[in-house]
Amino acid sequence: MPAPSNNQDNLISENGVESNEISTRSLLLGGLGFLALLTVLYAIVQSVGIEALQESIADAGILGPLIYMAIKAFTYTFAPLSAGPIQFASGILFGVVEGTLYSLLGELIGGSINFMIARVYGRRIAQRFVGQVAMKRVDDFYERYLDDWKSLLMARLFLFSVYDFISYAVGFSHLRFSVYVTVSFIGGLLPTFIFVSIGSEASQNQDILLMFYVGAAVLFLCFVLLRRPINRYVNQFQQKQKNN
């Protein structure tokens, strides 16, 4: 049975009790993984050459975009997998505009599969794809926040890293499939474009890559310094939601 990745799990304490606090370790691992990915992409582009990579994709014809979108959809449905690496690379392989479009279509196909799994087959089958722990997050989001298309749009814009899980939650809601598709496509344009552009630029320009190193270090330092007030605010907000 597939299980969700660490960065999408609820945090579990040593005695097995779930914690709502933001984990410094999870943030650090996520940031290091992000920077490592950009570094690897930069090394590949510098060693192989961007022209050679793009020529290989062009030689594949229509199969190139189709295979890319299929992989993107597959990683969206099966929770343990991450589509981050290929999404960052899509701008290099296809160009920023085409990479954004193919990434978005792949996400839309995978998210639609998630939606239908939840809508047609229910919670028991959906849990096989996301795992028991992540299923609690899906239920929590559905019960607390998923009221209408506006809340879905906010999730698409600001929770794009876990939108594959949110797609399952939408399947449990009263929202129509047409609403899900429309909001997912329109709301996903900006975040997808940004990430594809980041991968494309950072993998070709050492100065931009260095900027991400510095930026990540500054953000992590700010988080460490502000962790306790952030956690206190999050817990107060969640408690207020429960009381309402």
C-alpha positions in Angstrom: 0.0 0.0 0.0 1.4 3.4 -0.9 2.2 5.7 2.0 2.6 9.5 1.9 6.0 11.2 1.8 7.5 12.6 4.9 7.0 16.2 4.0 3.3 15.6 3.5 2.7 13.6 6.7 1.3 15.0 9.9 4.1 15.3 12.4 4.1 12.4 14.9 5.7 12.6 18.3 7.7 9.8 19.9 4.6 8.5 21.8 2.6 8.4 18.6 0.6 11.5 19.2 0.1 13.8 16.2 1.6 17.3 16.5 0.4 20.4 14.7 3.6 22.2 15.2 5.8 23.2 12.2 8.9 21.0 12.2 12.3 22.6 11.9 13.7 19.3 10.7 11.0 18.9 8.0 11.6 22.5 6.7 15.4 22.0 6.7 15.2 18.7 4.9 12.7 20.2 2.4 15.0 23.2 1.8 18.1 21.1 1.4 16.3 18.8 -1.0 15.1 21.9 -3.1 18.7 23.3 -3.3 20.2 19.8 -4.0 17.7 19.4 -6.9 18.6 22.8 -8.4 22.3 21.9 -8.0 21.9 18.6 -9.8 20.0 20.2 -12.6 22.7 22.9 -12.9 25.4 20.2 -13.1 23.5 18.2 -15.7 22.9 21.2 -17.9 26.5 22.3 -17.7 27.9 18.9 -18.5 25.5 17.8 -21.2 24.5 21.2 -22.6 21.0 22.7 -22.9 21.0 22.5 -26.7 21.7 18.7 -26.5 18.9 18.2 -24.0 16.4 20.2 -26.0 17.4 18.4 -29.3 16.8 15.0 -27.7 13.3 16.1 -26.6 12.6 17.6 -30.1 13.7 14.3 -31.7 11.1 12.4 -29.6 8.3 14.5 -31.2 4.9 14.4 -29.6 6.0 11.5 -27.4 8.2 13.9 -25.4 5.3 16.0 -24.0 3.0 13.0 -23.7 5.5 11.0 -21.7 6.2 14.0 -19.5 2.5 14.6 -18.8 1.9 10.9 -18.1 4.8 10.9 -15.5 3.5 14.1 -13.9 0.0 12.7 -13.6 1.4 9.4 -12.2 3.4 11.2 -9.5 0.3 13.2 -8.6 -1.8 10.2 -8.0 0.7 8.1 -6.1 1.5 10.1 -3.0 5.0 8.8 -2.2 6.4 10.1 -5.4 7.4 13.7 -6.1 7.0 15.5 -9.4 9.3 18.3 -8.3 12.4 17.2 -10.2 10.7 16.8 -13.5 8.7 20.0 -13.1 11.9 22.0 -12.5 13.4 20.4 -15.6 10.4 21.0 -17.8 11.5 24.6 -18.5 14.8 23.4 -19.8 13.4 20.6 -21.9 10.4 22.4 -23.5 10.8 26.1 -22.7 9.2 27.9 -19.9 5.8 28.5 -21.6 5.5 24.9 -22.9 6.9 23.5 -19.7 4.3 25.3 -17.7 1.5 24.1 -19.9 2.6 20.5 -19.9 3.2 20.5 -16.1 -0.2 22.0 -15.5 -2.0 19.5 -17.8 -0.1 16.7 -16.1 -1.2 17.9 -12.7 -4.8 18.4 -13.9 -4.9 14.8 -15.2 -3.5 13.4 -12.0 -5.6 15.6 -9.8 -8.7 14.6 -11.8 -7.9 10.9 -11.2 -7.6 11.7 -7.5 -10.9 13.5 -7.5 -12.6 10.6 -9.2 -11.1 8.0 -6.9 -12.5 9.8 -3.9 -15.8 10.7 -5.6 -16.5 7.2 -7.1 -14.8 4.7 -4.8 -14.8 6.6 -1.5 -12.5 6.9 1.5 -11.4 3.3 1.8 -9.8 3.2 -1.7 -8.4 6.7 -1.5 -6.6 5.8 1.7 -4.7 3.1 -0.2 -3.1 5.8 -2.3 -2.4 8.5 0.4 -1.9 6.4 3.5 -3.7 6.5 6.8 -1.9 9.4 8.3 -2.3 11.7 5.3 -5.9 10.6 5.0 -6.5 12.4 8.3 -5.2 15.6 6.7 -7.5 15.1 3.7 -10.5 14.7 6.0 -9.4 17.7 8.1 -9.1 20.0 5.1 -12.4 18.8 3.7 -14.3 19.3 7.0 -12.8 22.6 8.0 -11.9 24.7 5.0 -13.4 23.3 1.7 -16.6 25.3 1.6 -16.7 26.7 -2.0 -14.7 27.4 -5.1 -13.0 30.4 -3.3 -11.5 28.2 -0.6 -10.4 25.8 -3.3 -8.7 28.6 -5.3 -6.8 29.7 -2.1 -5.6 26.2 -1.6 -4.5 26.0 -5.3 -2.5 29.2 -5.0 -0.9 28.7 -1.6 -1.0 25.0 -0.8 0.2 23.8 -4.3 2.8 21.5 -2.7 0.0 19.3 -1.2 -2.6 19.9 -3.9 -2.5 16.3 -4.9 -3.9 15.5 -1.4 -6.4 18.3 -1.6 -7.7 16.9 -4.9 -8.8 13.8 -2.9 -10.6 16.1 -0.4 -12.4 17.9 -3.2 -13.7 14.5 -4.4 -15.4 14.1 -1.0 -17.0 17.5 -1.1 -20.1 18.8 -2.8 -18.1 20.7 -5.4 -18.7 19.7 -9.1 -15.9 18.2 -11.2 -16.2 21.1 -13.7 -15.5 23.6 -10.8 -12.5 21.6 -9.7 -11.0 21.5 -13.2 -11.6 25.2 -13.9 -10.2 26.4 -10.5 -7.3 23.9 -10.7 -6.2 25.1 -14.1 -6.6 28.9 -13.6 -5.3 28.8 -10.0 -2.3 26.7 -11.0 -1.0 28.9 -13.8 1.0 31.3 -11.6 2.6 28.8 -9.1 3.5 26.4 -11.9 5.0 29.1 -14.1 7.1 30.3 -11.1 8.5 26.9 -10.3 9.2 26.0 -14.0 10.9 29.4 -14.4 13.0 28.9 -11.3 14.2 25.5 -12.5 15.0 26.9 -15.9 16.9 29.9 -14.8 18.8 28.4 -11.8 19.9 25.4 -13.8 21.6 27.7 -16.4 22.9 30.6 -14.3 25.3 30.1 -11.4 24.5 33.6 -10.0 20.8 32.8 -9.7 21.6 29.5 -8.1 23.7 31.3 -5.5 20.8 33.7 -4.8 18.6 30.7 -4.0 21.3 29.4 -1.6 21.4 32.7 0.2 17.6 33.2 0.2 17.0 29.7 1.6 19.5 30.4 4.4 17.8 33.6 5.3 14.3 32.1 5.3 15.4 29.2 7.4 17.1 31.5 9.9 13.9 33.6 10.1 11.8 30.5 10.7 14.1 29.3 13.5 13.8 32.7 15.2 10.1 33.0 14.7 9.2 29.3 15.1 7.5 29.6 18.5 5.2 32.5 17.8 4.3 30.9 14.4 3.4 27.6 16.1 1.5 29.5 18.8 -0.5 31.3 16.2 -1.2 28.1 14.2 -2.4 26.3 17.3 -4.6 29.2 18.3 -6.1 29.4 14.9 -6.9 25.7 14.7 -8.4 25.8 18.2 -10.6 28.6 17.2 -11.7 26.6 14.1 -12.6 23.7 16.4 -14.7 25.9 18.7 -16.6 27.3 15.7 
